[in-house]
Amino acid sequence: MNGFQKKYLKGRAHGLKPTVFIGQKGLQAAVFDALETALDSHELIKIKFIDFKEKDVKEQLVDTVIEKTGAILVATIGHTAIVYRQQKDPKKRRIQIPERAHV
């Protein structure tokens, strides 16, 4: 994914509220179920880290989420990560990512 595409998605995510919260129990099966459901229905979601304040711990959690869900990390801002995964069914896709940057 190109930089301008991530910038586009980051702009789309600006008004979104976090969909999935990761608390002190970390990445439990219920969290992955919530991630799968949210990504399937919204494609672009925010993940809020409640009890993890250390940057390296959040990075490890985000890496695990990306690896297990097949999503793309758009950005991390403070205690929030923005991730995107395109809907497999073309009829259910909500977001059309631009193919090229507008000049």
N, CA, C and O atoms as a printed pandas DataFrame, in Angstrom:
     atom_number atom_name residue_name chain_id  residue_number  x_coord  y_coord  z_coord
0              1         N          MET        A               1    0.849   -1.168    0.000
1              2        CA          MET        A               1    0.000    0.000    0.000
2              3         C          MET        A               1    0.899    1.237    0.000
3              4         O          MET        A               1    1.858    1.330    0.766
4              5         N          ASN        A               2    0.570    2.169   -0.865
5              6        CA          ASN        A               2    1.355    3.396   -1.003
6              7         C          ASN        A               2    1.063    4.380    0.120
7              8         O          ASN        A               2    0.054    4.275    0.816
8              9         N          GLY        A               3    1.966    5.332    0.278
9             10        CA          GLY        A               3    1.822    6.348    1.313
10            11         C          GLY        A               3    0.557    7.174    1.159
11            12         O          GLY        A               3   -0.112    7.463    2.151
12            13         N          PHE        A               4    0.208    7.567   -0.083
13            14        CA          PHE        A               4   -0.990    8.381   -0.285
14            15         C          PHE        A               4   -2.250    7.585    0.026
15            16         O          PHE        A               4   -3.259    8.161    0.434
16            17         N          GLN        A               5   -2.205    6.258   -0.162
17            18        CA          GLN        A               5   -3.359    5.422    0.169
18            19         C          GLN        A               5   -3.533    5.332    1.683
19            20         O          GLN        A               5   -4.657    5.376    2.183
20            21         N          LYS        A               6   -2.427    5.207    2.413
21            22        CA          LYS        A               6   -2.505    5.197    3.876
22            23         C          LYS        A               6   -2.995    6.557    4.382
23            24         O          LYS        A               6   -3.780    6.629    5.327
24            25         N          LYS        A               7   -2.530    7.617    3.753
25            26        CA          LYS        A               7   -2.970    8.958    4.145
26            27         C          LYS        A               7   -4.481    9.103    3.927
27            28         O          LYS        A               7   -5.178    9.689    4.755
28            29         N          TYR        A               8   -4.977    8.571    2.819
29            30        CA          TYR        A               8   -6.412    8.592    2.536
30            31         C          TYR        A               8   -7.188    7.839    3.624
31            32         O          TYR        A               8   -8.196    8.332    4.131
32            33         N          LEU        A               9   -6.708    6.641    3.974
33            34        CA          LEU        A               9   -7.380    5.838    4.997
34            35         C          LEU        A               9   -7.304    6.506    6.365
35            36         O          LEU        A               9   -8.262    6.457    7.137
36            37         N          LYS        A              10   -6.183    7.120    6.663
37            38        CA          LYS        A              10   -6.036    7.824    7.940
38            39         C          LYS        A              10   -7.042    8.964    8.023
39            40         O          LYS        A              10   -7.621    9.210    9.080
40            41         N          GLY        A              11   -7.247    9.654    6.917
41            42        CA          GLY        A              11   -8.255   10.723    6.866
42            43         C          GLY        A              11   -9.661   10.174    7.059
43            44         O          GLY        A              11  -10.481   10.777    7.750
44            45         N          ARG        A              12   -9.934    9.036    6.450
45            46        CA          ARG        A              12  -11.259    8.405    6.611
46            47         C          ARG        A              12  -11.497    7.961    8.044
47            48         O          ARG        A              12  -12.633    7.971    8.520
48            49         N          ALA        A              13  -10.436    7.572    8.730
49            50        CA          ALA        A              13  -10.549    7.064   10.096
50            51         C          ALA        A              13  -10.654    8.178   11.138
51            52         O          ALA        A              13  -10.988    7.917   12.293
52            53         N          HIS        A              14  -10.372    9.406   10.738
53            54        CA          HIS        A              14  -10.315   10.510   11.703
54            55         C          HIS        A              14  -11.564   10.606   12.570
55            56         O          HIS        A              14  -11.451   10.784   13.783
56            57         N          GLY        A              15  -12.725   10.496   11.992
57            58        CA          GLY        A              15  -13.971   10.644   12.742
58            59         C          GLY        A              15  -14.483    9.369   13.399
59            60         O          GLY        A              15  -15.513    9.390   14.073
60            61         N          LEU        A              16  -13.778    8.269   13.209
61            62        CA          LEU        A              16  -14.232    6.992   13.773
62            63         C          LEU        A              16  -13.913    6.885   15.261
63            64         O          LEU        A              16  -12.905    7.408   15.736
64            65         N          LYS        A              17  -14.779    6.208   15.971
65            66        CA          LYS        A              17  -14.516    5.879   17.373
66            67         C          LYS        A              17  -13.886    4.483   17.400
67            68         O          LYS        A              17  -14.126    3.683   16.496
68            69         N          PRO        A              18  -13.085    4.184   18.422
69            70        CA          PRO        A              18  -12.497    2.842   18.505
70            71         C          PRO        A              18  -13.573    1.757   18.510
71            72         O          PRO        A              18  -14.598    1.882   19.180
72            73         N          THR        A              19  -13.321    0.703   17.759
73            74        CA          THR        A              19  -14.255   -0.405   17.629
74            75         C          THR        A              19  -13.893   -1.554   18.562
75            76         O          THR        A              19  -14.767   -2.211   19.127
76            77         N          VAL        A              20  -12.598   -1.783   18.713
77            78        CA          VAL        A              20  -12.108   -2.882   19.534
78            79         C          VAL        A              20  -11.180   -2.303   20.605
79            80         O          VAL        A              20  -10.337   -1.451   20.325
80            81         N          PHE        A              21  -11.354   -2.788   21.836
81            82        CA          PHE        A              21  -10.532   -2.346   22.953
82            83         C          PHE        A              21   -9.707   -3.524   23.450
83            84         O          PHE        A              21  -10.226   -4.625   23.635
84            85         N          ILE        A              22   -8.413   -3.281   23.666
85            86        CA          ILE        A              22   -7.535   -4.320   24.189
86            87         C          ILE        A              22   -7.125   -3.899   25.590
87            88         O          ILE        A              22   -6.424   -2.905   25.779
88            89         N          GLY        A              23   -7.579   -4.681   26.576
89            90        CA          GLY        A              23   -7.336   -4.368   27.973
90            91         C          GLY        A              23   -6.248   -5.221   28.581
91            92         O          GLY        A              23   -5.389   -5.749   27.874
92            93         N          GLN        A              24   -6.286   -5.355   29.894
93            94        CA          GLN        A              24   -5.218   -6.011   30.634
94            95         C          GLN        A              24   -5.048   -7.489   30.292
95            96         O          GLN        A              24   -3.968   -8.042   30.499
96            97         N          LYS        A              25   -6.081   -8.134   29.777
97            98        CA          LYS        A              25   -5.966   -9.556   29.430
98            99         C          LYS        A              25   -5.281   -9.764   28.087
99           100         O          LYS        A              25   -4.963  -10.896   27.722
100          101         N          GLY        A              26   -5.054   -8.694   27.356
101          102        CA          GLY        A              26   -4.318   -8.787   26.097
102          103         C          GLY        A              26   -5.141   -9.365   24.967
103          104         O          GLY        A              26   -6.346   -9.133   24.867
104          105         N          LEU        A              27   -4.468  -10.122   24.120
105          106        CA          LEU        A              27   -5.092  -10.663   22.916
106          107         C          LEU        A              27   -5.704  -12.034   23.178
107          108         O          LEU        A              27   -5.087  -13.063   22.903
108          109         N          GLN        A              28   -6.894  -12.036   23.700
109          110        CA          GLN        A              28   -7.646  -13.262   23.949
110          111         C          GLN        A              28   -8.424  -13.635   22.685
111          112         O          GLN        A              28   -8.516  -12.840   21.749
112          113         N          ALA        A              29   -8.974  -14.833   22.663
113          114        CA          ALA        A              29   -9.767  -15.293   21.520
114          115         C          ALA        A              29  -10.946  -14.360   21.262
115          116         O          ALA        A              29  -11.300  -14.120   20.108
116          117         N          ALA        A              30  -11.552  -13.837   22.312
117          118        CA          ALA        A              30  -12.695  -12.933   22.150
118          119         C          ALA        A              30  -12.288  -11.652   21.427
119          120         O          ALA        A              30  -13.078  -11.082   20.675
120          121         N          VAL        A              31  -11.052  -11.201   21.655
121          122        CA          VAL        A              31  -10.562   -9.995   20.974
122          123         C          VAL        A              31  -10.420  -10.276   19.483
123          124         O          VAL        A              31  -10.797   -9.444   18.658
124          125         N          PHE        A              32   -9.883  -11.432   19.132
125          126        CA          PHE        A              32   -9.736  -11.774   17.713
126          127         C          PHE        A              32  -11.097  -11.961   17.041
127          128         O          PHE        A              32  -11.268  -11.605   15.875
128          129         N          ASP        A              33  -12.060  -12.516   17.772
129          130        CA          ASP        A              33  -13.417  -12.626   17.227
130          131         C          ASP        A              33  -13.981  -11.233   16.943
131          132         O          ASP        A              33  -14.577  -10.998   15.892
132          133         N          ALA        A              34  -13.788  -10.317   17.887
133          134        CA          ALA        A              34  -14.265   -8.934   17.711
134          135         C          ALA        A              34  -13.550   -8.253   16.543
135          136         O          ALA        A              34  -14.172   -7.523   15.772
136          137         N          LEU        A              35  -12.252   -8.492   16.414
137          138        CA          LEU        A              35  -11.490   -7.913   15.302
138          139         C          LEU        A              35  -12.003   -8.423   13.961
139          140         O          LEU        A              35  -12.208   -7.642   13.032
140          141         N          GLU        A              36  -12.207   -9.728   13.861
141          142        CA          GLU        A              36  -12.702  -10.317   12.611
142          143         C          GLU        A              36  -14.069   -9.745   12.233
143          144         O          GLU        A              36  -14.301   -9.379   11.081
144          145         N          THR        A              37  -14.961   -9.674   13.206
145          146        CA          THR        A              37  -16.304   -9.140   12.955
146          147         C          THR        A              37  -16.231   -7.681   12.522
147          148         O          THR        A              37  -16.887   -7.283   11.559
148          149         N          ALA        A              38  -15.434   -6.885   13.232
149          150        CA          ALA        A              38  -15.318   -5.459   12.920
150          151         C          ALA        A              38  -14.694   -5.241   11.545
151          152         O          ALA        A              38  -15.174   -4.408   10.775
152          153         N          LEU        A              39  -13.638   -5.972   11.228
153          154        CA          LEU        A              39  -12.991   -5.813    9.924
154          155         C          LEU        A              39  -13.904   -6.265    8.788
155          156         O          LEU        A              39  -13.918   -5.646    7.724
156          157         N          ASP        A              40  -14.660   -7.332    9.002
157          158        CA          ASP        A              40  -15.581   -7.803    7.966
158          159         C          ASP        A              40  -16.686   -6.794    7.694
159          160         O          ASP        A              40  -17.104   -6.623    6.549
160          161         N          SER        A              41  -17.157   -6.131    8.729
161          162        CA          SER        A              41  -18.281   -5.216    8.527
162          163         C          SER        A              41  -17.858   -3.778    8.225
163          164         O          SER        A              41  -18.573   -3.065    7.521
164          165         N          HIS        A              42  -16.711   -3.341    8.744
165          166        CA          HIS        A              42  -16.317   -1.934    8.560
166          167         C          HIS        A              42  -15.100   -1.732    7.664
167          168         O          HIS        A              42  -14.950   -0.658    7.082
168          169         N          GLU        A              43  -14.241   -2.714    7.536
169          170        CA          GLU        A              43  -12.984   -2.669    6.793
170          171         C          GLU        A              43  -11.919   -1.805    7.466
171          172         O          GLU        A              43  -10.771   -2.232    7.582
172          173         N          LEU        A              44  -12.275   -0.609    7.908
173          174        CA          LEU        A              44  -11.343    0.327    8.535
174          175         C          LEU        A              44  -11.783    0.526    9.981
175          176         O          LEU        A              44  -12.893    0.990   10.243
176          177         N          ILE        A              45  -10.901    0.170   10.921
177          178        CA          ILE        A              45  -11.282    0.266   12.332
178          179         C          ILE        A              45  -10.152    0.873   13.156
179          180         O          ILE        A              45   -8.994    0.924   12.740
180          181         N          LYS        A              46  -10.543    1.328   14.342
181          182        CA          LYS        A              46   -9.572    1.788   15.326
182          183         C          LYS        A              46   -9.550    0.786   16.474
183          184         O          LYS        A              46  -10.588    0.288   16.909
184          185         N          ILE        A              47   -8.340    0.505   16.951
185          186        CA          ILE        A              47   -8.139   -0.371   18.099
186          187         C          ILE        A              47   -7.546    0.481   19.213
187          188         O          ILE        A              47   -6.526    1.142   19.018
188          189         N          LYS        A              48   -8.179    0.466   20.372
189          190        CA          LYS        A              48   -7.725    1.264   21.510
190          191         C          LYS        A              48   -7.046    0.362   22.526
191          192         O          LYS        A              48   -7.600   -0.663   22.925
192          193         N          PHE        A              49   -5.841    0.746   22.945
193          194        CA          PHE        A              49   -5.106    0.025   23.977
194          195         C          PHE        A              49   -5.378    0.702   25.311
195          196         O          PHE        A              49   -5.015    1.861   25.512
196          197         N          ILE        A              50   -6.018   -0.023   26.221
197          198        CA          ILE        A              50   -6.432    0.560   27.487
198          199         C          ILE        A              50   -5.342    0.431   28.546
199          200         O          ILE        A              50   -4.999    1.420   29.194
200          201         N          ASP        A              51   -4.801   -0.747   28.731
201          202        CA          ASP        A              51   -3.856   -0.990   29.823
202          203         C          ASP        A              51   -2.405   -1.094   29.378
203          204         O          ASP        A              51   -1.526   -1.349   30.202
204          205         N          PHE        A              52   -2.141   -0.903   28.107
205          206        CA          PHE        A              52   -0.770   -1.017   27.611
206          207         C          PHE        A              52   -0.281    0.365   27.208
207          208         O          PHE        A              52   -0.712    0.914   26.194
208          209         N          LYS        A              53    0.614    0.919   27.999
209          210        CA          LYS        A              53    1.095    2.269   27.744
210          211         C          LYS        A              53    2.505    2.291   27.151
211          212         O          LYS        A              53    2.935    3.314   26.618
212          213         N          GLU        A              54    3.228    1.165   27.241
213          214        CA          GLU        A              54    4.593    1.106   26.723
214          215         C          GLU        A              54    4.548    0.922   25.211
215          216         O          GLU        A              54    3.845    0.050   24.701
216          217         N          LYS        A              55    5.306    1.751   24.504
217          218        CA          LYS        A              55    5.278    1.744   23.050
218          219         C          LYS        A              55    5.682    0.389   22.455
219          220         O          LYS        A              55    5.044   -0.086   21.516
220          221         N          ASP        A              56    6.725   -0.228   22.988
221          222        CA          ASP        A              56    7.181   -1.501   22.419
222          223         C          ASP        A              56    6.169   -2.624   22.633
223          224         O          ASP        A              56    6.053   -3.514   21.791
224          225         N          VAL        A              57    5.433   -2.597   23.746
225          226        CA          VAL        A              57    4.400   -3.600   23.992
226          227         C          VAL        A              57    3.250   -3.411   23.002
227          228         O          VAL        A              57    2.736   -4.385   22.452
228          229         N          LYS        A              58    2.847   -2.163   22.776
229          230        CA          LYS        A              58    1.773   -1.883   21.806
230          231         C          LYS        A              58    2.195   -2.315   20.405
231          232         O          LYS        A              58    1.390   -2.867   19.654
232          233         N          GLU        A              59    3.451   -2.066   20.056
233          234        CA          GLU        A              59    3.943   -2.470   18.730
234          235         C          GLU        A              59    3.870   -3.987   18.558
235          236         O          GLU        A              59    3.488   -4.473   17.493
236          237         N          GLN        A              60    4.232   -4.734   19.598
237          238        CA          GLN        A              60    4.154   -6.200   19.534
238          239         C          GLN        A              60    2.716   -6.664   19.376
239          240         O          GLN        A              60    2.435   -7.575   18.596
240          241         N          LEU        A              61    1.795   -6.035   20.120
241          242        CA          LEU        A              61    0.379   -6.394   20.010
242          243         C          LEU        A              61   -0.153   -6.097   18.611
243          244         O          LEU        A              61   -0.869   -6.912   18.028
244          245         N          VAL        A              62    0.196   -4.936   18.078
245          246        CA          VAL        A              62   -0.252   -4.564   16.731
246          247         C          VAL        A              62    0.313   -5.545   15.705
247          248         O          VAL        A              62   -0.404   -5.974   14.802
248          249         N          ASP        A              63    1.588   -5.901   15.835
249          250        CA          ASP        A              63    2.191   -6.869   14.910
250          251         C          ASP        A              63    1.437   -8.198   14.939
251          252         O          ASP        A              63    1.211   -8.810   13.895
252          253         N          THR        A              64    1.052   -8.640   16.123
253          254        CA          THR        A              64    0.302   -9.894   16.249
254          255         C          THR        A              64   -1.071   -9.771   15.598
255          256         O          THR        A              64   -1.514  -10.683   14.899
256          257         N          VAL        A              65   -1.745   -8.644   15.827
257          258        CA          VAL        A              65   -3.070   -8.410   15.217
258          259         C          VAL        A              65   -2.949   -8.441   13.701
259          260         O          VAL        A              65   -3.751   -9.090   13.030
260          261         N          ILE        A              66   -1.962   -7.752   13.158
261          262        CA          ILE        A              66   -1.766   -7.694   11.701
262          263         C          ILE        A              66   -1.492   -9.088   11.149
263          264         O          ILE        A              66   -2.056   -9.484   10.129
264          265         N          GLU        A              67   -0.634   -9.818   11.824
265          266        CA          GLU        A              67   -0.271  -11.166   11.367
266          267         C          GLU        A              67   -1.473  -12.110   11.379
267          268         O          GLU        A              67   -1.678  -12.858   10.423
268          269         N          LYS        A              68   -2.261  -12.082   12.438
269          270        CA          LYS        A              68   -3.372  -13.038   12.589
270          271         C          LYS        A              68   -4.608  -12.665   11.775
271          272         O          LYS        A              68   -5.365  -13.548   11.374
272          273         N          THR        A              69   -4.828  -11.367   11.522
273          274        CA          THR        A              69   -6.037  -10.953   10.799
274          275         C          THR        A              69   -5.796  -10.705    9.317
275          276         O          THR        A              69   -6.742  -10.694    8.529
276          277         N          GLY        A              70   -4.541  -10.506    8.930
277          278        CA          GLY        A              70   -4.255  -10.178    7.540
278          279         C          GLY        A              70   -4.573   -8.737    7.198
279          280         O          GLY        A              70   -4.672   -8.380    6.024
280          281         N          ALA        A              71   -4.734   -7.913    8.208
281          282        CA          ALA        A              71   -5.035   -6.495    7.998
282          283         C          ALA        A              71   -3.740   -5.727    7.736
283          284         O          ALA        A              71   -2.639   -6.259    7.878
284          285         N          ILE        A              72   -3.903   -4.471    7.355
285          286        CA          ILE        A              72   -2.779   -3.578    7.097
286          287         C          ILE        A              72   -2.796   -2.490    8.156
287          288         O          ILE        A              72   -3.843   -1.909    8.441
288          289         N          LEU        A              73   -1.632   -2.214    8.740
289          290        CA          LEU        A              73   -1.527   -1.122    9.696
290          291         C          LEU        A              73   -1.488    0.194    8.928
291          292         O          LEU        A              73   -0.594    0.424    8.115
292          293         N          VAL        A              74   -2.460    1.047    9.194
293          294        CA          VAL        A              74   -2.506    2.366    8.552
294          295         C          VAL        A              74   -1.669    3.344    9.360
295          296         O          VAL        A              74   -0.835    4.057    8.803
296          297         N          ALA        A              75   -1.887    3.383   10.679
297          298        CA          ALA        A              75   -1.146    4.303   11.546
298          299         C          ALA        A              75   -1.369    3.935   13.000
299          300         O          ALA        A              75   -2.339    3.263   13.348
300          301         N          THR        A              76   -0.450    4.391   13.843
301          302        CA          THR        A              76   -0.663    4.335   15.283
302          303         C          THR        A              76   -0.525    5.760   15.800
303          304         O          THR        A              76    0.422    6.474   15.472
304          305         N          ILE        A              77   -1.485    6.146   16.609
305          306        CA          ILE        A              77   -1.507    7.489   17.172
306          307         C          ILE        A              77   -1.780    7.335   18.663
307          308         O          ILE        A              77   -2.883    6.961   19.061
308          309         N          GLY        A              78   -0.786    7.619   19.476
309          310        CA          GLY        A              78   -0.959    7.474   20.920
310          311         C          GLY        A              78   -1.272    6.044   21.300
311          312         O          GLY        A              78   -0.482    5.138   21.036
312          313         N          HIS        A              79   -2.420    5.837   21.917
313          314        CA          HIS        A              79   -2.833    4.502   22.361
314          315         C          HIS        A              79   -3.846    3.881   21.413
315          316         O          HIS        A              79   -4.605    2.993   21.803
316          317         N          THR        A              80   -3.861    4.345   20.167
317          318        CA          THR        A              80   -4.820    3.867   19.180
318          319         C          THR        A              80   -4.103    3.428   17.908
319          320         O          THR        A              80   -3.184    4.099   17.438
320          321         N          ALA        A              81   -4.532    2.299   17.360
321          322        CA          ALA        A              81   -4.018    1.814   16.076
322          323         C          ALA        A              81   -5.166    1.826   15.071
323          324         O          ALA        A              81   -6.300    1.485   15.406
324          325         N          ILE        A              82   -4.862    2.218   13.848
325          326        CA          ILE        A              82   -5.836    2.202   12.757
326          327         C          ILE        A              82   -5.420    1.074   11.818
327          328         O          ILE        A              82   -4.294    1.049   11.320
328          329         N          VAL        A              83   -6.346    0.138   11.581
329          330        CA          VAL        A              83   -6.050   -0.985   10.691
330          331         C          VAL        A              83   -7.135   -1.106    9.621
331          332         O          VAL        A              83   -8.286   -0.718    9.825
332          333         N          TYR        A              84   -6.733   -1.656    8.478
333          334        CA          TYR        A              84   -7.628   -1.800    7.334
334          335         C          TYR        A              84   -7.473   -3.197    6.754
335          336         O          TYR        A              84   -6.364   -3.719    6.641
336          337         N          ARG        A              85   -8.600   -3.792    6.390
337          338        CA          ARG        A              85   -8.609   -5.042    5.629
338          339         C          ARG        A              85   -9.771   -4.978    4.659
339          340         O          ARG        A              85  -10.926   -4.828    5.059
340          341         N          GLN        A              86   -9.455   -5.093    3.377
341          342        CA          GLN        A              86  -10.492   -5.017    2.351
342          343         C          GLN        A              86  -11.452   -6.194    2.477
343          344         O          GLN        A              86  -11.041   -7.336    2.685
344          345         N          GLN        A              87  -12.733   -5.888    2.348
345          346        CA          GLN        A              87  -13.790   -6.906    2.375
346          347         C          GLN        A              87  -13.575   -7.853    1.189
347          348         O          GLN        A              87  -13.332   -7.403    0.069
348          349         N          LYS        A              88  -13.665   -9.149    1.437
349          350        CA          LYS        A              88  -13.445  -10.139    0.376
350          351         C          LYS        A              88  -14.536  -10.085   -0.687
351          352         O          LYS        A              88  -14.261  -10.283   -1.870
352          353         N          ASP        A              89  -15.766   -9.819   -0.273
353          354        CA          ASP        A              89  -16.900   -9.754   -1.196
354          355         C          ASP        A              89  -16.978   -8.351   -1.800
355          356         O          ASP        A              89  -17.254   -7.390   -1.081
356          357         N          PRO        A              90  -16.739   -8.216   -3.115
357          358        CA          PRO        A              90  -16.749   -6.886   -3.743
358          359         C          PRO        A              90  -18.072   -6.124   -3.548
359          360         O          PRO        A              90  -18.076   -4.893   -3.521
360          361         N          LYS        A              91  -19.178   -6.843   -3.413
361          362        CA          LYS        A              91  -20.477   -6.179   -3.238
362          363         C          LYS        A              91  -20.619   -5.555   -1.857
363          364         O          LYS        A              91  -21.430   -4.647   -1.674
364          365         N          LYS        A              92  -19.847   -6.022   -0.885
365          366        CA          LYS        A              92  -19.944   -5.523    0.485
366          367         C          LYS        A              92  -18.872   -4.493    0.834
367          368         O          LYS        A              92  -18.833   -3.996    1.960
368          369         N          ARG        A              93  -18.009   -4.173   -0.118
369          370        CA          ARG        A              93  -16.933   -3.218    0.154
370          371         C          ARG        A              93  -17.493   -1.822    0.377
371          372         O          ARG        A              93  -18.351   -1.351   -0.370
372          373         N          ARG        A              94  -16.993   -1.171    1.419
373          374        CA          ARG        A              94  -17.444    0.171    1.776
374          375         C          ARG        A              94  -16.454    1.247    1.348
375          376         O          ARG        A              94  -16.835    2.399    1.141
376          377         N          ILE        A              95  -15.194    0.874    1.216
377          378        CA          ILE        A              95  -14.141    1.862    0.964
378          379         C          ILE        A              95  -13.475    1.572   -0.373
379          380         O          ILE        A              95  -13.048    0.451   -0.647
380          381         N          GLN        A              96  -13.399    2.597   -1.184
381          382        CA          GLN        A              96  -12.685    2.519   -2.456
382          383         C          GLN        A              96  -11.396    3.324   -2.314
383          384         O          GLN        A              96  -11.427    4.553   -2.248
384          385         N          ILE        A              97  -10.284    2.634   -2.268
385          386        CA          ILE        A              97   -8.992    3.304   -2.101
386          387         C          ILE        A              97   -8.539    3.822   -3.459
387          388         O          ILE        A              97   -8.584    3.084   -4.444
388          389         N          PRO        A              98   -8.098    5.093   -3.531
389          390        CA          PRO        A              98   -7.643    5.632   -4.816
390          391         C          PRO        A              98   -6.414    4.871   -5.340
391          392         O          PRO        A              98   -5.535    4.470   -4.578
392          393         N          GLU        A              99   -6.388    4.692   -6.640
393          394        CA          GLU        A              99   -5.275    3.981   -7.273
394          395         C          GLU        A              99   -4.043    4.870   -7.418
395          396         O          GLU        A              99   -2.913    4.387   -7.350
396          397         N          ARG        A             100   -4.261    6.168   -7.618
397          398        CA          ARG        A             100   -3.133    7.084   -7.734
398          399         C          ARG        A             100   -3.397    8.354   -6.935
399          400         O          ARG        A             100   -4.531    8.713   -6.618
400          401         N          ALA        A             101   -2.299    9.002   -6.635
401          402        CA          ALA        A             101   -2.397   10.258   -5.870
402          403         C          ALA        A             101   -2.959   11.342   -6.769
403          404         O          ALA        A             101   -2.659   11.401   -7.961
404          405         N          HIS        A             102   -3.779   12.199   -6.178
405          406        CA          HIS        A             102   -4.293   13.342   -6.928
406          407         C          HIS        A             102   -3.205   14.413   -7.019
407          408         O          HIS        A             102   -2.584   14.786   -6.024
408          409         N          VAL        A             103   -3.001   14.884   -8.228
409          410        CA          VAL        A             103   -1.933   15.879   -8.455
410          411         C          VAL        A             103   -2.489   17.274   -8.321
411          412         O          VAL        A             103   -1.754   18.249   -8.474
